[in-house]
């Protein structure tokens, strides 16, 4: 695939509208959910042979759902801003009757026997579900050798991020208007930064994990990938909340994220650790952060210098892999090692390392994790959000990614600002905020106190009223 240029958002066709704009057209009767679903399915048919974002397209059921939505809306039974909007699911959210493989060969072609809670909630909101989106094996760091990995629509020679690769590619390329995703070490934030999208990793437990394939139970965060912070607010509001089927889902009520995202940000305090953010960051990343900070200041927010517990963060990065491995070994105990020949080499090696870690070593990791969580909690007594890059380097080519196995320093740098917030459970919002090299997108990260996704969405929406990075689209 050749390099793909961007087009101005002002002339964007229907498939590049944000969800919020499409929802307004549907509600007004200016466009039919059936028309949009048909157009999306045609676009998938035309483009996804090259992009490989879908693991399974459910065209027949999508058209039925669109017809139902159209009839309900005509009859005055409008359910809300997702009614009739085409979305897609990362292929670890089970959907009854639809093969849900979580990027594995082991479960390929096996229909799910129930809906995940997230899927039930999207159905209740009236969304049209286009299909299951491709992902890395078991939501870890590599695609199964038998699976053709999704390709970045901006430039096929660049990384798409993992593990929510299909979710990002489909949303960026106009093959859906938003997608579910998950994040255990960075799997919402990396793909969004790589493809110019907005994504939210909520507080751990804010969104039910019932009916999802597990990688590491206490690290897995269910979230969304979208084209704007306002879109993300709509999606998160639809899927969040307590769930009797998941006793670990938090009991906190779900805020009106859509309304709160529209609030002004004057007076909000954004913490910045210039040394931590700048440690090893390349010039593109430093320039992006400086420009983003100026935007927030112009919007009336206050920048607060602080010291992040960087040494604890570095330890958390070292602890993340063995911690994840232990929990993954438990999650896969029913099929590994008994069906080990169905596993790819990367995930199999992770499971082996998890099975080998001692109990005392694991307990030490848990104690350090508790201490880091407390220190990060303390930061938010003096700030409303923390600003960091998603990664300290420019967008990575596929060649650079292919060398990660021999460059532990590069792996640690890539994880520096992501996996530690999976360890602490704090919510994170990723926003497109720059470009580098061959015009490839780059992203910033905002982090907030636990259960304070509203502040992140508020800041994100304000940032996107003052910038146009989120309006860039790859062609065609």
C-alpha positions in Angstrom: 0.0 0.0 0.0 1.3 3.4 -0.9 1.6 6.3 1.6 -1.8 7.9 2.2 -2.2 11.7 2.5 -4.8 13.4 4.6 -7.8 15.3 3.5 -9.4 18.4 5.0 -12.1 17.5 7.6 -14.3 20.2 6.2 -14.8 18.2 3.0 -14.9 14.8 4.7 -17.5 12.4 3.3 -20.0 10.5 5.5 -17.5 7.7 6.4 -15.1 10.3 7.9 -17.7 12.1 10.0 -17.3 11.8 13.7 -20.0 9.8 15.5 -21.5 12.9 17.1 -22.1 14.5 13.7 -23.5 11.3 12.2 -25.9 10.9 15.1 -27.3 14.4 14.6 -28.0 13.6 10.9 -29.7 10.3 11.8 -31.8 11.9 14.5 -32.9 14.7 12.1 -33.8 12.1 9.4 -31.3 13.5 7.0 -29.7 10.1 6.6 -31.0 6.6 7.2 -29.2 4.0 9.4 -29.8 1.6 6.5 -28.1 3.9 4.0 -25.1 4.4 6.3 -24.8 0.6 7.1 -24.9 -0.3 3.4 -22.2 2.3 2.7 -20.0 1.1 5.5 -20.3 -2.5 4.4 -19.4 -1.5 0.8 -16.4 0.4 2.1 -15.2 -2.5 4.1 -15.6 -4.7 1.1 -13.5 -2.3 -1.0 -10.7 -1.4 1.4 -10.4 -4.1 4.1 -8.8 -6.6 1.8 -5.7 -4.4 2.1 -6.2 -3.1 5.6 -7.1 -6.4 7.3 -8.9 -4.7 10.2 -11.8 -7.1 10.5 -11.6 -10.6 11.7 -15.3 -11.2 10.9 -17.9 -9.0 9.1 -21.5 -9.6 10.1 -23.2 -7.9 7.2 -26.6 -9.6 7.3 -27.2 -8.9 11.0 -25.9 -5.4 10.7 -28.4 -4.6 8.0 -31.2 -6.1 10.1 -30.1 -4.0 13.0 -30.0 -0.9 10.8 -33.5 -1.6 9.5 -34.8 -2.0 13.1 -33.1 1.3 14.1 -34.6 3.1 11.1 -38.1 1.9 11.9 -37.8 2.8 15.6 -36.6 6.3 14.8 -39.3 6.8 12.2 -41.8 5.7 14.9 -40.5 8.3 17.4 -38.6 5.7 19.6 -35.2 7.4 19.4 -32.8 5.7 21.9 -30.0 8.2 21.9 -26.8 9.1 20.0 -25.7 5.6 19.2 -29.1 4.7 17.7 -28.4 3.5 14.1 -24.7 4.2 14.3 -22.3 1.6 12.8 -19.7 0.4 15.4 -17.4 -2.6 15.6 -16.1 -4.8 18.4 -12.5 -5.8 19.3 -12.6 -9.5 18.8 -12.3 -10.3 22.6 -15.9 -9.0 23.3 -18.0 -12.1 22.9 -21.1 -11.8 20.7 -23.6 -14.6 20.7 -23.6 -16.7 17.6 -20.5 -14.8 16.1 -17.0 -16.3 16.1 -15.0 -14.5 18.8 -11.4 -15.6 18.7 -9.4 -13.0 20.6 -6.7 -13.1 17.9 -6.0 -16.8 18.5 -6.0 -19.8 16.2 -7.4 -21.8 19.1 -10.8 -20.1 19.1 -11.0 -19.3 15.4 -14.4 -20.0 14.0 -16.0 -20.9 17.3 -19.3 -18.9 17.9 -19.7 -17.3 21.3 -22.6 -18.7 23.4 -23.5 -15.3 25.0 -23.0 -11.6 24.7 -20.5 -9.6 26.7 -22.1 -7.0 28.9 -20.6 -4.3 26.7 -22.2 -5.8 23.7 -25.6 -6.0 25.4 -25.3 -2.3 26.4 -24.5 -1.3 22.8 -27.4 -3.3 21.6 -29.7 -1.5 24.1 -28.4 1.8 22.8 -29.4 0.8 19.3 -26.0 0.6 17.8 -25.4 -1.3 14.5 -22.6 -3.8 14.9 -20.6 -4.4 11.8 -18.4 -7.2 13.0 -15.4 -8.3 15.0 -12.1 -6.5 14.7 -8.7 -8.2 14.4 -6.3 -8.0 17.4 -3.0 -9.5 18.5 -3.0 -13.0 20.0 -4.7 -13.1 23.3 -4.3 -9.3 23.6 -0.6 -9.6 24.1 2.2 -8.1 22.0 2.2 -10.0 18.8 -0.3 -11.2 16.2 -0.6 -15.0 15.8 1.8 -16.2 13.0 -1.2 -17.5 11.0 -3.0 -14.1 11.1 -2.4 -11.3 8.7 -1.9 -8.2 11.0 -3.9 -5.0 10.3 -2.1 -2.3 8.3 -1.8 1.3 9.2 -4.0 3.3 6.8 -1.7 6.3 7.0 1.3 4.3 5.8 1.5 0.5 5.6 5.1 0.6 6.6 4.3 1.9 10.1 3.1 0.2 13.3 -0.6 0.1 14.1 0.0 -0.3 17.8 -1.2 -3.4 19.7 -3.4 -5.1 20.8 -6.4 -3.1 19.6 -4.9 -2.8 16.1 -8.1 -3.6 14.2 -10.1 -1.2 16.3 -7.8 1.7 15.4 -7.3 0.8 11.8 -11.1 0.4 11.1 -12.0 3.7 12.9 -9.2 5.7 11.3 -10.0 4.3 7.8 -13.7 5.1 7.9 -14.8 1.4 8.3 -16.8 2.1 11.5 -17.6 5.1 13.5 -16.0 3.9 16.7 -14.9 0.7 18.3 -14.6 -1.2 21.6 -11.1 -1.8 22.7 -9.1 -3.0 25.7 -5.9 -1.9 27.4 -3.7 -4.1 29.6 -0.3 -2.4 29.0 -1.1 0.3 26.4 -3.4 -1.4 23.9 -5.8 1.6 23.5 -3.2 4.3 23.7 -0.6 3.0 21.3 -3.0 2.3 18.5 -4.7 5.7 18.9 -1.4 7.5 18.8 -0.3 5.5 15.7 -3.5 6.3 13.7 -4.5 9.8 14.9 -7.5 8.8 17.1 -8.9 9.5 20.5 -9.1 6.7 23.0 -10.0 6.3 26.6 -8.8 3.7 29.0 -11.2 4.1 31.9 -10.6 3.4 35.6 -10.1 -0.3 36.1 -13.6 -1.7 36.8 -15.5 1.2 35.3 -16.5 -1.0 32.4 -17.6 -4.6 33.0 -15.2 -7.4 31.9 -18.1 -10.0 31.7 -18.0 -11.9 28.5 -14.5 -10.7 27.4 -11.4 -12.9 26.8 -9.0 -12.3 29.6 -5.3 -11.5 29.4 -4.6 -10.4 32.9 -7.6 -9.9 35.1 -6.4 -7.1 37.4 -4.7 -5.2 34.5 -7.4 -5.5 31.8 -9.3 -2.3 31.2 -12.3 -2.2 28.8 -12.6 1.1 26.8 -13.2 2.7 23.5 -11.5 4.1 20.4 -13.1 7.0 18.7 -12.5 10.1 16.4 -13.0 12.7 19.1 -13.3 13.2 22.9 -17.1 13.9 22.5 -17.5 10.6 20.6 -15.5 8.8 23.3 -17.8 10.3 25.9 -20.9 9.0 24.2 -19.4 5.5 23.8 -18.1 5.3 27.4 -21.4 6.5 28.8 -23.2 3.7 27.0 -21.0 0.8 28.2 -19.9 1.9 31.7 -21.4 1.1 35.0 -22.1 -1.7 37.6 -22.8 -5.2 36.4 -24.2 -8.0 38.5 -22.4 -10.4 36.1 -19.0 -9.0 37.0 -18.5 -8.6 40.7 -15.3 -6.6 40.1 -17.2 -3.9 38.1 -17.2 -0.7 40.2 -20.5 0.3 41.9 -20.0 4.0 41.2 -22.7 5.7 39.2 -21.9 6.7 35.6 -21.7 10.4 35.1 -23.3 12.3 32.2 -20.0 12.2 30.3 -21.5 13.9 27.3 -22.7 16.9 29.2 -19.5 17.2 31.3 -17.3 17.0 28.2 -18.8 20.3 27.1 -17.8 22.2 30.3 -15.0 24.9 30.1 -11.6 24.0 31.4 -10.6 27.3 32.8 -9.1 26.8 36.3 -8.3 23.1 35.9 -4.8 22.2 37.0 -2.6 20.1 34.7 0.5 18.6 36.2 3.7 18.4 34.1 7.0 16.8 35.1 9.2 18.3 32.5 12.2 16.0 33.4 10.2 12.8 33.3 8.4 13.8 30.1 11.7 14.8 28.5 13.8 11.8 29.6 15.0 10.4 26.3 12.1 12.1 24.3 12.9 12.9 20.7 12.5 16.5 19.3 9.1 15.7 17.7 7.7 14.5 21.0 9.1 17.4 23.0 7.7 19.9 20.4 4.3 18.2 20.5 4.1 18.3 24.3 5.2 22.0 24.4 2.5 22.9 21.9 -0.2 21.0 23.7 0.7 22.7 27.0 0.3 26.1 25.4 -3.1 25.1 24.0 -4.3 24.1 27.5 -2.9 27.4 28.9 -4.7 29.4 26.2 -7.9 27.6 27.2 -7.5 28.8 30.8 -6.0 25.7 32.4 -3.1 26.1 34.8 0.2 24.2 34.3 1.5 22.8 37.6 5.2 21.7 37.8 5.5 18.5 39.8 7.7 15.4 40.3 6.3 12.1 39.2 7.6 9.1 41.2 9.7 8.2 38.2 11.8 5.5 39.9 8.7 3.7 41.0 7.3 4.1 37.5 10.4 2.5 36.0 10.1 -0.4 38.5 6.5 -0.8 37.5 7.5 -1.1 33.8 9.9 -3.9 34.9 7.2 -5.5 37.0 4.5 -5.3 34.4 5.7 -8.2 32.2 6.0 -10.9 35.0 2.8 -9.6 36.6 0.9 -9.9 33.3 2.5 -13.3 32.6 1.3 -14.8 35.9 -2.3 -13.6 35.4 -2.2 -14.8 31.7 -1.1 -18.2 32.8 -4.1 -18.4 35.1 -6.4 -17.2 32.3 -5.1 -19.8 29.9 -4.8 -22.7 32.3 -7.6 -24.6 30.6 -5.8 -24.7 27.2 -2.1 -24.1 28.0 0.0 -26.2 28.0 -2.6 -28.9 27.0 -3.1 -27.3 23.6 0.2 -25.5 23.4 0.7 -26.3 19.7 -2.2 -23.9 18.9 -0.3 -20.9 20.4 2.0 -18.5 18.8 5.6 -18.4 20.1 5.3 -15.0 21.8 2.2 -15.7 23.9 3.4 -19.3 24.6 6.7 -17.8 26.0 4.7 -15.4 28.2 2.6 -18.2 29.6 5.7 -20.3 30.4 7.3 -17.4 32.2 4.1 -16.8 34.2 4.0 -20.5 35.3 7.6 -20.2 36.4 7.4 -17.1 38.6 7.6 -17.9 42.4 4.9 -16.9 44.8 7.2 -14.6 46.9 8.4 -12.8 43.7 4.8 -12.2 42.7 3.9 -10.9 46.1 6.8 -8.4 46.0 5.4 -7.1 42.7 2.0 -6.7 44.3 3.4 -4.7 47.2 5.3 -2.4 44.8 2.1 -2.0 42.8 0.1 -1.0 45.8 2.8 1.6 46.8 2.8 3.1 43.3 -0.9 3.4 43.3 -0.9 5.3 46.5 1.8 7.7 45.3 -0.1 8.4 42.0 -3.3 8.9 44.0 -1.5 11.5 46.1 -0.5 13.5 42.9 -4.2 14.2 42.3 -4.6 16.0 45.5 -2.9 19.0 43.9 -3.8 18.6 40.2 -6.8 17.6 38.1 -4.9 15.8 35.3 -1.3 14.8 34.4 0.1 15.4 30.9 2.5 13.0 29.3 3.4 11.7 25.9 2.0 8.3 24.9 5.6 7.3 24.0 8.8 9.2 23.9 9.7 8.5 20.3 8.3 9.4 16.9 5.9 6.9 15.2 7.6 3.5 14.8 8.1 1.7 11.5 7.4 -2.0 11.2 11.1 -2.5 10.8 11.7 -0.9 14.2 9.0 -3.0 15.8 10.6 -6.1 14.4 13.7 -5.4 16.4 11.9 -5.1 19.8 12.9 -8.6 20.8 16.6 -7.6 20.8 16.1 -4.1 22.3 14.9 -4.2 25.8 15.6 -0.5 26.3 13.3 0.4 23.4 10.6 -1.8 24.9 10.9 -0.1 28.3 10.8 3.3 26.6 7.7 2.4 24.7 6.0 1.3 27.9 7.2 4.1 30.1 4.0 6.2 30.1 1.5 3.4 29.5 1.7 0.2 31.5 2.3 1.8 34.9 -1.2 3.3 34.7 -2.6 -0.2 34.0 -0.8 -1.2 37.2 -2.4 1.7 39.1 -5.8 1.5 37.5 -6.0 5.3 36.8 -8.0 6.5 33.7 -6.1 7.8 30.7 -7.2 9.7 27.6 -5.1 9.7 24.4 -5.5 12.6 21.9 -3.9 13.2 18.5 -1.6 16.2 19.0 1.0 16.3 16.3 2.8 14.6 13.4 6.3 13.6 12.6 8.4 12.1 9.9 6.3 11.2 6.9 3.2 13.0 8.3 2.5 10.2 10.7 0.2 11.0 13.7 1.4 11.4 17.3 -0.5 11.5 20.5 -0.5 12.9 24.0 -1.8 11.3 27.2 -3.9 12.8 30.0 -4.2 10.9 33.3 -6.7 11.7 36.0 -7.7 10.5 39.5 -9.5 7.2 39.6 -13.2 7.5 38.5 -12.5 10.9 37.1 -12.9 10.2 33.3 -15.1 13.2 33.2 -12.2 15.6 33.6 -10.2 13.9 30.9 -13.1 14.1 28.5 -13.7 17.7 29.4 -10.0 18.6 28.7 -10.0 16.5 25.6 -13.1 18.1 24.1 -11.7 21.6 24.9 -8.3 20.7 23.3 -10.2 19.5 20.1 -12.1 22.8 19.8 -8.8 24.6 19.7 -6.8 22.2 17.4 -7.5 20.2 14.3 -5.3 17.1 14.8 -8.3 14.9 15.4 -9.9 16.1 12.1 -7.1 14.6 9.9 -8.2 11.6 8.0 -6.2 9.1 5.8 -7.5 8.7 2.3 -9.4 7.3 0.5 
